[in-house]
């Protein structure tokens, strides 16, 4: 029987080191994306968080029906508190409105106003330049691969989050 104790720690250590480097690189990239992305929309007086909300609401499948707060939270992976602050600011600017849900009158749907749609159309020019510059060194195939890999990572992290929430809710 072969003794694997000597090889296993090295494999575990190298996988840990690679994972550590990967998560640190994601952290750095996220910070830079926020910093440089904020510059891309700063001339509109916007933040990357507002950009994300406007982008979510501007998707063709959302249209004039809008999204509920719960749907936005699930799509953007934000907390209710963080989303509420962004929604309040966008509503103050006249870019979104909270309309009564026709299916559930107790609920509200968040949707872009005409002014919000117009502002989003103007922002897309700067956002497109940001995308072009930040992704210039990638081929279309590499972008697709990166998207798929990050999607798998997100799925794994969401599974961990659901499992942790499930354990928290279970009685001791």
N, C-alpha and C positions, 0 to 999 in steps of 0.2 A: 504494500500500500504506500503510495507516494505521499510525502509530507508537503502539504500545500500551504502550511502556515507562513513559510518564507515568501512565497509569491503573492499570496492573497493580500497582505498588508500593503505591498507596493502597488498592486492594482487598485486597491481601495483608496490609497493615498493619491495616486495619480488621477483617479476619477474625481475625488474630492477637490484636488487642486484645479482640475479643468472646470468643474462645476463652480468653484469659487471665482475663478477668472471670468467665466461666462456671466454669472450673476452680477459681478462687479462691472463688467462691460455693459450689461443691460442698464445698470444703475447710472453709469456715466452717460450712456446714450440717451436715456430718459431725461436726465438733467440738461444735457445739451439740446435735445429736441425742444424742451420747454423754453430754454433761454433763447435759442435762435428762432424758434417758432413764434415766440412772443414778439420778437422784432418784426417778423413778417406781417403781423396783424396790428402792430402798435399804432400805425398811422390811422387806424380805424378806432383807436381807443379801446381795443379788445385784448383779451387774454386768450391763452391756449384753451382754458376751460370753456370760455364763451364760444370759441371756435368749434370745439367738440360738440357742444349742445346745438349750435346753429347747424353744423354739419349733419348731426343726427336727425334734426327736424327737416332738413332740406332734401333728404333722400326721397326719390320718387315714390317708393312704396308707402311713405308716411303721408305725403300730400297734404291736403287741407283737413284731413281727419285728425292730424296731430298724434301725439303720444301722451299716455298717462304718465304721471310722475313715476309710478312703479315701473313702467316700461323703460323710461329714460334711465332710471337707476340700474336696471338690469342690463341695458345696452351699453351704458358708459362705465359701469362698475364703480359708481360713486356712492357716497353715503347720502341719505336724504338731506342732512344738514348742509353738506357742501353743495348739493344740487340746488337747494332752496336759495342759497345766497346768489348763485349764478343766475337763476331764473328771475329773482327779484331785480337784479341789475339789468338784465335783458328786457324785462317788462318795463322798467323805468325809461329805458331808451326807446321804447316803442317797437322793438324788434320781435317780440313774441306776445302772445295773448293766452290767457287761460279761459278757455270756453267750456261751457257746460257739455258734458258727454251726453249725446242723444240717446245712448243705450242705457246709461246709468246716471240719472239726474243728480245723484249725490257726488259724482266724480267730475273732475275737470280734465280736459285735454289741453295739452300745451301745443301750440302751433305757431308758425311764423306769420307775422303780419305782412302786409304788402311792403312796408318799409323794411322789415327784416329780410324778405326775399330779395329786395333790391340791394340791400347792404351785403348780403351773402354773395350775390352775383359780382359785386365790386371786389369783395375779399378774395374770391376765387382766383383772380389774376395774381395777387401776391402769394396766395397759397400754392398755386401752380408753379410759380418761380421757386418757392421754397422746396417743393417736391423735386423739381428738375435739378436744382443745385445739390440737394442733399443725397439724391439717388443717382447722380450722374455716372458714378463708377460701377454701376450694376447693369447687367444685361437684363432683359425681360425675364429670361429663365431664372436668373439668380433672384430677382425680386419675387417671383412666384414661389420659389423654393423657400426663401426667407419667410414669406407670408405663411406658408404651410407649416414650417417649423415653429414659428412664433405662435401660431394657432394651436398647435399641439401642446406647447408649453402652457399657454393660457388655459386650455382644457384641463391639464394636469393640476394646475394651481386652483382652478375652480372646484375640481373634485376634492382636493385637500380642504378647501374652505368649507364646502358642504359637509364633509366628514367632521371637521372641527365644530361646526355649528350644531351638528347632530349630537355630538358628545356633550356639548354644553347644555343642550336642552333635555338630555336624558336625566332622570332622577338618580341620585347617588345610591 
